[in-house]
């Protein structure tokens, strides 16, 4: 399998779409299962072993909160899509 190219995209969702995605994410986290989501046309699989953090940024009168989920795609994780 070839290596995927680097990617950095942002997608805006309506409140109801965002809430639905958060609910699905919370359900997967509570069940200890991987999470699957499609962002800007690409399907992404987050394994249950992902790490989480919350970031807060402030610049002038703008503020931002980011909920981040991070993981490394090891060769063994790629061969088993359930990971």
Biotite code that builds the C-alpha atoms (Angstrom):
import biotite.structure as struc

atoms = struc.array([
    struc.Atom([0.000, 0.000, 0.000], chain_id="A", res_id=1, res_name="UNK", atom_name="CA", element="C"),
    struc.Atom([1.394, 3.430, -0.942], chain_id="A", res_id=2, res_name="UNK", atom_name="CA", element="C"),
    struc.Atom([1.936, 6.206, 1.549], chain_id="A", res_id=3, res_name="UNK", atom_name="CA", element="C"),
    struc.Atom([-0.843, 8.802, 1.712], chain_id="A", res_id=4, res_name="UNK", atom_name="CA", element="C"),
    struc.Atom([0.095, 12.398, 0.872], chain_id="A", res_id=5, res_name="UNK", atom_name="CA", element="C"),
    struc.Atom([0.181, 15.052, 3.602], chain_id="A", res_id=6, res_name="UNK", atom_name="CA", element="C"),
    struc.Atom([-3.124, 16.838, 4.089], chain_id="A", res_id=7, res_name="UNK", atom_name="CA", element="C"),
    struc.Atom([-4.394, 19.846, 6.059], chain_id="A", res_id=8, res_name="UNK", atom_name="CA", element="C"),
    struc.Atom([-8.062, 20.691, 5.437], chain_id="A", res_id=9, res_name="UNK", atom_name="CA", element="C"),
    struc.Atom([-10.772, 22.417, 7.403], chain_id="A", res_id=10, res_name="UNK", atom_name="CA", element="C"),
    struc.Atom([-14.475, 21.766, 6.885], chain_id="A", res_id=11, res_name="UNK", atom_name="CA", element="C"),
    struc.Atom([-17.313, 23.882, 8.243], chain_id="A", res_id=12, res_name="UNK", atom_name="CA", element="C"),
    struc.Atom([-20.387, 22.019, 9.522], chain_id="A", res_id=13, res_name="UNK", atom_name="CA", element="C"),
    struc.Atom([-23.815, 23.140, 10.653], chain_id="A", res_id=14, res_name="UNK", atom_name="CA", element="C"),
    struc.Atom([-24.539, 22.853, 14.365], chain_id="A", res_id=15, res_name="UNK", atom_name="CA", element="C"),
    struc.Atom([-26.703, 19.751, 13.883], chain_id="A", res_id=16, res_name="UNK", atom_name="CA", element="C"),
    struc.Atom([-24.055, 18.035, 11.706], chain_id="A", res_id=17, res_name="UNK", atom_name="CA", element="C"),
    struc.Atom([-21.321, 18.832, 14.222], chain_id="A", res_id=18, res_name="UNK", atom_name="CA", element="C"),
    struc.Atom([-23.403, 17.558, 17.149], chain_id="A", res_id=19, res_name="UNK", atom_name="CA", element="C"),
    struc.Atom([-24.156, 14.304, 15.305], chain_id="A", res_id=20, res_name="UNK", atom_name="CA", element="C"),
    struc.Atom([-20.436, 13.747, 14.636], chain_id="A", res_id=21, res_name="UNK", atom_name="CA", element="C"),
    struc.Atom([-19.565, 14.468, 18.276], chain_id="A", res_id=22, res_name="UNK", atom_name="CA", element="C"),
    struc.Atom([-22.210, 11.979, 19.430], chain_id="A", res_id=23, res_name="UNK", atom_name="CA", element="C"),
    struc.Atom([-20.842, 9.267, 17.143], chain_id="A", res_id=24, res_name="UNK", atom_name="CA", element="C"),
    struc.Atom([-17.313, 10.034, 18.371], chain_id="A", res_id=25, res_name="UNK", atom_name="CA", element="C"),
    struc.Atom([-18.376, 9.872, 22.033], chain_id="A", res_id=26, res_name="UNK", atom_name="CA", element="C"),
    struc.Atom([-20.152, 6.554, 21.447], chain_id="A", res_id=27, res_name="UNK", atom_name="CA", element="C"),
    struc.Atom([-17.040, 5.068, 19.795], chain_id="A", res_id=28, res_name="UNK", atom_name="CA", element="C"),
    struc.Atom([-14.768, 6.337, 22.591], chain_id="A", res_id=29, res_name="UNK", atom_name="CA", element="C"),
    struc.Atom([-17.020, 4.943, 25.319], chain_id="A", res_id=30, res_name="UNK", atom_name="CA", element="C"),
    struc.Atom([-17.198, 1.568, 23.548], chain_id="A", res_id=31, res_name="UNK", atom_name="CA", element="C"),
    struc.Atom([-13.421, 1.463, 23.019], chain_id="A", res_id=32, res_name="UNK", atom_name="CA", element="C"),
    struc.Atom([-13.930, 1.208, 19.259], chain_id="A", res_id=33, res_name="UNK", atom_name="CA", element="C"),
    struc.Atom([-12.325, 2.945, 16.315], chain_id="A", res_id=34, res_name="UNK", atom_name="CA", element="C"),
    struc.Atom([-14.081, 6.017, 14.876], chain_id="A", res_id=35, res_name="UNK", atom_name="CA", element="C"),
    struc.Atom([-14.735, 6.485, 11.178], chain_id="A", res_id=36, res_name="UNK", atom_name="CA", element="C"),
    struc.Atom([-15.455, 9.866, 9.601], chain_id="A", res_id=37, res_name="UNK", atom_name="CA", element="C"),
    struc.Atom([-15.381, 11.386, 6.137], chain_id="A", res_id=38, res_name="UNK", atom_name="CA", element="C"),
    struc.Atom([-13.807, 14.836, 5.899], chain_id="A", res_id=39, res_name="UNK", atom_name="CA", element="C"),
    struc.Atom([-13.786, 16.774, 2.618], chain_id="A", res_id=40, res_name="UNK", atom_name="CA", element="C"),
    struc.Atom([-14.207, 13.603, 0.563], chain_id="A", res_id=41, res_name="UNK", atom_name="CA", element="C"),
    struc.Atom([-11.680, 11.379, 2.352], chain_id="A", res_id=42, res_name="UNK", atom_name="CA", element="C"),
    struc.Atom([-12.610, 8.613, 4.796], chain_id="A", res_id=43, res_name="UNK", atom_name="CA", element="C"),
    struc.Atom([-10.487, 8.671, 7.961], chain_id="A", res_id=44, res_name="UNK", atom_name="CA", element="C"),
    struc.Atom([-10.245, 5.878, 10.528], chain_id="A", res_id=45, res_name="UNK", atom_name="CA", element="C"),
    struc.Atom([-9.232, 6.860, 14.062], chain_id="A", res_id=46, res_name="UNK", atom_name="CA", element="C"),
    struc.Atom([-8.103, 3.862, 16.101], chain_id="A", res_id=47, res_name="UNK", atom_name="CA", element="C"),
    struc.Atom([-9.301, 3.313, 19.663], chain_id="A", res_id=48, res_name="UNK", atom_name="CA", element="C"),
    struc.Atom([-5.696, 3.893, 20.852], chain_id="A", res_id=49, res_name="UNK", atom_name="CA", element="C"),
    struc.Atom([-5.725, 7.573, 19.777], chain_id="A", res_id=50, res_name="UNK", atom_name="CA", element="C"),
    struc.Atom([-4.646, 10.276, 22.236], chain_id="A", res_id=51, res_name="UNK", atom_name="CA", element="C"),
    struc.Atom([-6.767, 13.344, 22.971], chain_id="A", res_id=52, res_name="UNK", atom_name="CA", element="C"),
    struc.Atom([-6.110, 16.943, 23.915], chain_id="A", res_id=53, res_name="UNK", atom_name="CA", element="C"),
    struc.Atom([-7.929, 20.245, 23.994], chain_id="A", res_id=54, res_name="UNK", atom_name="CA", element="C"),
    struc.Atom([-6.200, 23.376, 22.774], chain_id="A", res_id=55, res_name="UNK", atom_name="CA", element="C"),
    struc.Atom([-7.209, 26.981, 23.436], chain_id="A", res_id=56, res_name="UNK", atom_name="CA", element="C"),
    struc.Atom([-5.803, 29.858, 21.396], chain_id="A", res_id=57, res_name="UNK", atom_name="CA", element="C"),
    struc.Atom([-6.341, 33.593, 21.732], chain_id="A", res_id=58, res_name="UNK", atom_name="CA", element="C"),
    struc.Atom([-5.137, 36.295, 19.382], chain_id="A", res_id=59, res_name="UNK", atom_name="CA", element="C"),
    struc.Atom([-6.552, 39.796, 19.774], chain_id="A", res_id=60, res_name="UNK", atom_name="CA", element="C"),
    struc.Atom([-10.327, 39.511, 20.039], chain_id="A", res_id=61, res_name="UNK", atom_name="CA", element="C"),
    struc.Atom([-10.478, 36.051, 18.410], chain_id="A", res_id=62, res_name="UNK", atom_name="CA", element="C"),
    struc.Atom([-10.494, 32.810, 20.398], chain_id="A", res_id=63, res_name="UNK", atom_name="CA", element="C"),
    struc.Atom([-10.415, 29.201, 19.287], chain_id="A", res_id=64, res_name="UNK", atom_name="CA", element="C"),
    struc.Atom([-10.881, 25.827, 20.973], chain_id="A", res_id=65, res_name="UNK", atom_name="CA", element="C"),
    struc.Atom([-9.683, 22.709, 19.186], chain_id="A", res_id=66, res_name="UNK", atom_name="CA", element="C"),
    struc.Atom([-10.507, 19.165, 20.236], chain_id="A", res_id=67, res_name="UNK", atom_name="CA", element="C"),
    struc.Atom([-7.608, 17.131, 18.865], chain_id="A", res_id=68, res_name="UNK", atom_name="CA", element="C"),
    struc.Atom([-7.319, 13.383, 18.354], chain_id="A", res_id=69, res_name="UNK", atom_name="CA", element="C"),
    struc.Atom([-3.857, 12.081, 17.394], chain_id="A", res_id=70, res_name="UNK", atom_name="CA", element="C"),
    struc.Atom([-2.429, 8.715, 16.449], chain_id="A", res_id=71, res_name="UNK", atom_name="CA", element="C"),
    struc.Atom([0.366, 7.173, 14.452], chain_id="A", res_id=72, res_name="UNK", atom_name="CA", element="C"),
    struc.Atom([-0.351, 4.828, 11.570], chain_id="A", res_id=73, res_name="UNK", atom_name="CA", element="C"),
    struc.Atom([2.096, 2.004, 12.195], chain_id="A", res_id=74, res_name="UNK", atom_name="CA", element="C"),
    struc.Atom([2.552, -0.733, 9.598], chain_id="A", res_id=75, res_name="UNK", atom_name="CA", element="C"),
    struc.Atom([0.761, -3.243, 11.858], chain_id="A", res_id=76, res_name="UNK", atom_name="CA", element="C"),
    struc.Atom([-2.180, -0.877, 12.401], chain_id="A", res_id=77, res_name="UNK", atom_name="CA", element="C"),
    struc.Atom([-2.533, -0.349, 8.641], chain_id="A", res_id=78, res_name="UNK", atom_name="CA", element="C"),
    struc.Atom([-2.751, -4.078, 7.978], chain_id="A", res_id=79, res_name="UNK", atom_name="CA", element="C"),
    struc.Atom([-5.606, -4.441, 10.493], chain_id="A", res_id=80, res_name="UNK", atom_name="CA", element="C"),
    struc.Atom([-8.374, -1.856, 9.827], chain_id="A", res_id=81, res_name="UNK", atom_name="CA", element="C"),
    struc.Atom([-10.072, -2.704, 13.139], chain_id="A", res_id=82, res_name="UNK", atom_name="CA", element="C"),
    struc.Atom([-7.194, -1.126, 15.082], chain_id="A", res_id=83, res_name="UNK", atom_name="CA", element="C"),
])
